[in-house]
Amino acid sequence: NYSGSIIRTFKILKSIEECTISGIENRLYTGSEQLQNLTVKDGDKQLEEGTDFTVSYSNHINAGTASVVIEGINDYYGTLTYNFAIRIPDISGFKVINRGTTFQKLSWNKVNHATGYQIFNGSSIVKTVMGSNSTSASITGLKPGCGYTFSIRPFVKDSVGVYYGKQSDILSTPTIPEDGKITKITKKKRSCTV
């Protein structure tokens, strides 16, 4: 025969997957680690990092897709993984500041942390400008009185690869004709008659 009792205590854990996660946003490239100001809530209770969960990151420096992993600890278990983008800032202020019969000088606003900029005429790269602080360039060897369609994009080059920002809106602009008069511009073929 047996008698008596044994008492054991145990925890009832809750899955971190049942919690609400907020504050995860895309980030702009800076060359440094990109961390999130995230919040984890179990109903109305806000959980504490280091007490209820841990946070780790991967691929969160270079431009591209980064990941943040939230793992439950102590009274919580399980993991949640979220992806967020690290993108190159958009370029702005792209314009013509001077032109002649065979050249056009373009300018734009600086993009912080950019390695350089690529200038397009149509779909072709016509000039690569190195340096984040470079904010102007002259495109030479153009035909007098012809229309050109320029655009620009910033890029970042690091130890992993090259990352490109969004290409700007197209800037349609003619050179000055030799006789001061444009008689016909055909943008599609990038040719003109003066």
N, C-alpha and C positions, 0 to 999 in steps of 0.2 A: 504494500500500500504506500501511497505517496501523499504528502500534504505540503502546504506552504505555497508561496507564489514568487514569481520572478518579474521584476519590472524593468523594462528596457525603454529608453527614450530614442527617438529618431526624428530626423528632419523631414518635412514635406517640402521638397524643392519645387520651384516653379520654372518653367521654360522661359528663357529670355525672348523666345520667338513670340510669346504672348504679350510682350510689352510694346509700347509705342515709341518709335524712334523718329526724331525730328532734328532739323538743323544741318542736314547733309546737303551741301551745295557744290556746284562746279566752281573751279578756281582758275585764276589767271596765272600763267607761267611767270615765275620770278627767279628761277634758278635755285630756290631753297625749298625745303620741305613744305608741303601743303597739308595742314591739319584741319580738322573739322571742329566746330563748336557745337557738338551734338548734345542732344538731351534724350535720356531714356526714362520713360514713365511706366509704372505698373499701376494702371488706373489713374488715380489722382496723386499717387506717391511718386516723387522724383527720386530715381536711383542715383547712387553715388559711384563715380568711377573709383576703382581701387577697393571698394567695399562690396559692391554688388556686381560689378562687371569690369573687364579690362578692354582696352582699345589698342589695336595694332594696325599698321599700314603697310602697303606694298606699292611699289612703282609710283610714289607720290612726290617725286621731284621733277622728273622730265615731263614734257608735254605728252599728252596721250590719255590713256585710261588708267586711273589709280583705283585702289581698293582699300576699304576700311573694314576691319573685322571686329565685331563686338562679341565678347565671350562672357557668359554668365559665370559668377563665382559665388561661393558661400551658399546663400539661399536660392541661387539661380543657376541654371545649367543651360547648355546649348550655345550655339553660335549663330550670328547673323552676319552676312557679308553684303556690303553695298559698294557699287562702283560710282565713281564720279570723274568728270573730265577735267583735265588741266590743259587749257588752250592758250594759244598765242593771242595777245590782245589785238583787236581790230585796228586797222590804220585809218587815219582821218586827215582831213585838210589837204587832200591831193589836188593840185592845181598847177596851171601854167603861170610862171612869173616873168618869163621873157621868151621872145621868139624872133627868128630871123628867116631868111630864105631857105637855109639848109639846117637849121637847128631849132630845138625847143628846150627851154630850161624848166624843169618840173620841181615842185617842192611838196613836202608833206610834213605832218607832225611826227615827232619822235615816238617810237614804240619802245618803252623801257625793256631792257634785257634782250633786245633783238640782236642777233649776230650780224644781220644785214637786211637788204631789201632787194627784191627782184622786180624790174620794170618790164612790162609787156607792151608790145605793139600787136594788137590782135591776140593771137594765141602763142606768139613767139616771144621768148625772152630777149630783149635787146640790150639790157644792161643789168649788172649785179653790183650793188653798192654795199660795201662792207662797213660795219660799225653802227652801233645803236644811235649814236649822236649825229650821224650823217642824215641831213634832211633836205638835200637838194641834189640834182644831177642834170647834166645837159645831154640830150640825145642829138648826135650830130650825123652828118651824111644823109640828111633828108632831102627830098626834092622840093624845089620852090612851088608854092601855091598848091600843095597837096594836103589832103586831110589824113590825119592819123588818129588811131584809137588806142590811147594808152591806159594802162591800169598798173597797179602795184600791190605787192604783198610782202609782209615781213617774214623772216625765217629765223629759226634758232638751230644752231649746230652744237651738239655736245658729244660726249664720249659714246653715247648710244646710237645716235643718228641725227638726221635733219628733220625738223618739224616746221610746217608752213602755216602761216596765218591765213585768214580769209582774204581773198583777192578783192581789191577795191572796186567800186563802180567804175565804169568805163568813162574816160575823159576824151571826148571827141574834139579835136582841135587841128586847124590847118596851119601850115607854114605860110610865110609871106611870099606872094608871087613876085617874080623879078620885075614885072611891069606894073605891079600894084593892083592887078585885077585877076580874080579867079573866075574862069569861065565854066569849068565843070569839075566836079569831084566825084569819083567813084570809089566809095569806101570799101565795097565788097572785094574788089581786086587790088585795093590800095594803090590805085593809079589815078592820074588826073590829067586834064588838058588845060593849058594856060595860054 
